[in-house]
Amino acid sequence: MNFLRLAKTVQRLALLAIIFTTPTACSLAPSAAHCRTSQEFLQAIYNPNVSLLLVLRDLAFTEADWSQYTSPLLLQRDVTVSSTQDSYIWWPLIDLGFVASKVKLAANITLIFTRVVIRNWRKGPEFQAPGLDLFATNKEISTLDHNYNLPNLKFINVAFIQRSCLMPSLGQVAAETMRRPAFIPGNQIARTPLPQDGCVNSSTAPVMQRCWPLAMSFDDVVMYGYNLNEYNPEPTGYVLWLEQTPVRCEAVMDESCVEMYGTLGCFYKLYPASPLASSNGSVQGAAEGGGGGRSHSHGQTPLAAVLGGVLGGEGSCRRNGGGGGERVLKTRRLLRWGLPYRPSMALYQPGYAPSPRLRPHHQARKDPVLVPRRANRNR
């Protein structure tokens, strides 16, 4: 009898080995998918029975990859995207290709990315809105009264390749003063710059082994997600978590560039062909099941606290009532700060102040120019 049981156990183990090693398209086991191409990844994310996606090779997405699917997909289940690699040097690269508004997160779900590298995730200035172009604004829950019902988008031990970063002195202070959701305990923790000992100055090396203009890390940063709607950030309806998240910067906006052009102007000087990314939260997407819910206003709109590459903050002009009041406030802010919303004072704490120069109205969409604060300036 013991021999028969042992034989059956060996048979089951052999069957499991076949399931996990056979190189079929997105080899499916119960609730798990092994994906080697972007199409296999999409098949898995649209499959309501899959909760774990293991990325085995580098993936690159294009708009055409999504053409056979109805988007945005309303994701109504917890999902984890990971790899089998422990060392960050060998984490597979996921190039999102700046695709926008393909996935919408439903209330009370958690989407986790871990042990992967993400690139080309925001086409517009990364510092205007924390979040990724891939995720559409869910207007049904972006104004929920109870923040703890919001979905969570978590990046844990994930690396980002970021196109443009602020100089370390400004990015460090901005990260630590970024507003953290009140219902999530803890402090914002980031480190910049980081040493790159042992890096390889070669474009053929793994991305996390290459030498970059700047390296930094978001060790524990939590904020509300935003998308760019024209030039005004709007809440996406999810909470963004960055835990032990190294960042490599393709370019650094130095102090002289920011002083001369402002942060937005400096970004577009680096990337002149990059239009602002826009969200498409009004589009109805494919759902895994039923959904819906009432929309409630909690008056959260972003200000311009810079997070070494992302913006956030809080405030509202709804208290003035009506669209006319908002237009008046927006015009005043454009003339005073060069932004449609008041910039966060945290940006000026480390010794910088808004430039006294007023821009012409046609240049009003630029970010405020930063100039050194004079010691005898009245505060």
N, C-alpha and C positions, 0 to 999 in steps of 0.2 A: 504493500500500500504506500509506504513512504517513497519507494522508487517511482511509482506512478505519479505521486504528487510532485516529486522533483522534476520528472519529465514534463509535466504540464507547465510548471513554473518556467523551465527553460524555454519551452515553446512560446509562452507569452512574452518573455523577454526578447526572444528572437523577432517576434512580430513587431514589438515596439521599436526595435532597432531598425527594421525595414521601413517603418513609417517615418522615422526621423532622419534617415539617411538617403532615402530614394530621392533623386534630383528631379522631382516633378514640379510643375508650376505651382508655386506657393503651397508646398506640401502641408496638407491640413491634418491636424490632430484635433481632438476635442478642445474647442475654445482657443486654439493656438494656430498660428500660421507662420511658416518659414518663407520669407520673401526675398527674391533675388533681383527683381525688376520692378519698375514703377507700376506696371500694370498688375503685377501680382500683389503689390501693396494696396492698390485701389480695390482690387477684388476682395481683399481681406477687410479693409476698413468699411466697405459697403455690406459686408456679411454680418448680420446681427448676431450670429453665433460665435464670432471671433472676438476675444477680449485681450489677446496677447499677440502682437506682431513682432517677430524677430527679424531684424534686417541683417541679412548675411553679406550683402555687397553694397557698394556705393550706388545711390539712387539719384536720378536727375529727372525732375518733373517739368513738363511743358503744358501749355494751355490745351494742346491737342490730346494729351493723355486723358483729360477729363471730359472730352467731347461726347463719349458714349454713356456718360452718367448724368443723371439729373442733379444739379447742384443749386444752392448749397445743400449738402447732406446734413440733416438734423440728427446729430449724434446723441442718442438717448441711453447710452450704456457706458460704463467705465471701461476704458481701454488703456493699455500700456504698450508703448512702442520702445523696443530695446534692441540690443545686439548680444552676441555671445562673447564679446571681447571685454576683458577686464582692464587692460591698459588703454588709457585715453589716446595714445599714439596710434592705435589700430582701430579706434572706433570708426565705423562706416560713415561716410559723408552723405547727407541728405540735402541735395540742392533743390530748393523749392521753386526756383525759377521765377520768383516774383508773382506766382499765380495768386489770385485774390478771390476771396469770398467763396471758397469751395466747401467749407465745413462750418456748421453752426452748432454751438454747444447748447444743449438743453439744460434746464435747471437741475441742480443737485447731482450732476455727474462729475467725474474726474478723469481727465485725459493726461496721462503721464508720459513724458519722453525721458529716456535715460540711456546712457552709454552710446550716444550718437553725436555727430557733428552736424550742425545746421548752417546752411549758407543761402544767401539771396532770399531773405525772408521779409524784407521791407524795401519797396522800391523808392518810396519817398524818404525824407530825412528821418532816420531812426529816432532822433531825439524829439520829434514832435508828438509821438504817441507810442506808449509801451504796448507791444503786442506784435502779431504777425499778420501779414496780408492774407494768408491762407484762411484765417478765421473770420467769418462774416459777423457783422453786428446782429445780435438777437434783440430786436427792439421790444419784444414781448417781455423780456426779463431784465433788460438793461436798466430799468427804472423800478425794480422791485423794492418794496419797503424794507424787506428783511434781507440784509446782505448775505446772511448765512445760507440762503437758498441759491445763491449764484453758483454756477459751475466753476470748477477749478482747472486751470491749465498749468500743469507743473512741469518744470524742467529741472531734473535732479541728476547731477553728474552728467551734464550735457554741455558741449562746447559750441560756441557761436563764432562764426566768422563775420565780423561786422565791417561794413564798408567805410564808415567814418566814425571817429571817436573824438571827444573833446580832450584837451590837454589834461594830464593827470591831476594837476592842482585844483582845477575846477570840478572835474568829474568826481573826485574823492569826496569833496564836501557836499556836492549835490546829491550823491548817492546816500550819504549818511543822514541827510535832512529830508529825503523823500518821504512823503506822507505814506504811512503804512496803515492799512485798514484797521480800524479800532478794535474789531472783534478778533484780530489775529495778534497774539502777544509776541513780544520780542522787539529787537532793534534792527534797523537796516545795517547790514555789514557788507562792505565791499573793499577790495584792495587794488590799488593801482599806483605806480606801474609794478609789474612783476618781472623778475629776472627770467631770461630765456637761455639759461645755461645748457649747452649741448645742442642747440638748435642747428639746423642744416640750411644753408643758404642756397637752396635748390628748389625749383618749381616742380620737380619730379618726386620730391620726398613727400611722405604722408603730410596732410595739411597741418596736423598738430605737432609735427616735428620740424616744420619750417621756421625760419626767422621772420618775424613780423615787426612793423614799425612800433607797435605797442601791444603789450599783454596785460590783462587785468582779470579780475575774478569777482563775480557776485556770489558771495558766500551765503548770504541769507537776506534776500530782498523780496518783498511782497507788495504788490500794488494792484490797482484796478487796471483792466485792459482798456485800450482805446484804439479806434481806427481813425483814419483821416477822411473827413467828409469835406471835399474841396480843401480849404486851408484851415478848417476848424475841427480839432479833435472831438470825437463823440464817444461816449461809453459803449463798449462792445457787449457788456453783459457777462463778463467772466472775471475771475480773480487770477492774476498772473503771479506764479511763484518761481523764483530763481534760487536754487540751492546748490552750492558747490559747483557753480557754473563758470568755467574759464571762458574768456573772450579773447580773440585775436583780431586786431584792427588792421584793415588794409591801408588806411590813411588816418592821419591825425590832423584835426583842425587846430592849428597853432594860434597863439595869442594874437599875432599880427594880422592873420587872416580874419579872425573873429572881430577884432577892433575895426578893421577896414570895411568888412562886408556884412557883419552880423552873422549869427550862426546859420540862418537859412541861406543867406547870400554866400557864405563860405562853402556850405554844402554844394550849392548849385555851381559854384566855381569849380569844385572837384568833379561833379557829375552833371554837366550842363544839359545832357540829354535825358535826365531822369525827371519825368513829371511826378506830381504828387500822387500817391496811391489813394484810392477812394474806396470806401466800403459800400456794400450793396445789401444792407440789412433788410430792405423792403422786398427783396425777391423771395418768393416762396420756394422752398427746396424740398427734396425728397426726404421723407421721414421714415424712421424705422417702425413707428407705431403712432398712436394718438399723441396729441400734444395740445398746447395752447395755454391760455391763462390770461388774466387781466393785467393791464399795464398800469403801474403806479409810479408817481414821480417822487424821487427823493432828492432832487435838486443837486445832483453831482455833475459838474462839468469841469474839465481840466484847466489848470493854469500852466505856467511854463517853468516848472522846476526841472532842471536838466539833470539827468541821471547818467552822466558819462556816456551818453548815447541815446537816452530815452527821456521823455517828458512825463509829468504827472502833476497831481495837485488836486485842489478842490476849490469850489466856489460856485456861484450861480448868479445869473442876472435875471432869473425868473421872478425874484422878489419885486422887481420893478413893474411886473405885470404887462402882458400883451407883447405882440411882436414889435410895436412901435418903440417901446422902451428898450428892447433888446437892440434894435437898430441904432438908437441914439447912443447907448452905451458902447456898442461895438465901434461906432465912428469915433467917439472920444478916445477910446483905447488905441485905435489905429493911429490917431494923430499924436497921442502922448507917448506910446511905447512901441509903435510899429507892429502891434499884435491885436487881434480881435478880442483878447482877454488879458487881464492884468497879469504881468509876470510875477512869479513867486519871489518874495524878498529874500528867500534863502539863497537865491542865485547871487545876491550882492553882498552877502555876509563876509566872504573872505577878503574883502578889500576892493570890490568893484561896485560901480554905481552906474545907473542908466546914463547914457550920453545926453548932455544938455542940447545937443543939436537936434532940430526937428527936420524930418525928411519931408520932401514933397509928397503930396497925397498919393500920387501914382506909385510911389515906392513904399507905401505904408504897410504892406504885408510883410516887410522884412522884420526879422527879430531885432530887439534892441541892441544897439552897439554897446559893448562893455568898455569902460575906460577906468583907469585907476582912480580910486576914491582919494580925494585930497585929505590930508590930516586935519586941516582947519575947516573942513566942510561942515556946515550945520546939519545935524542929524535930527 
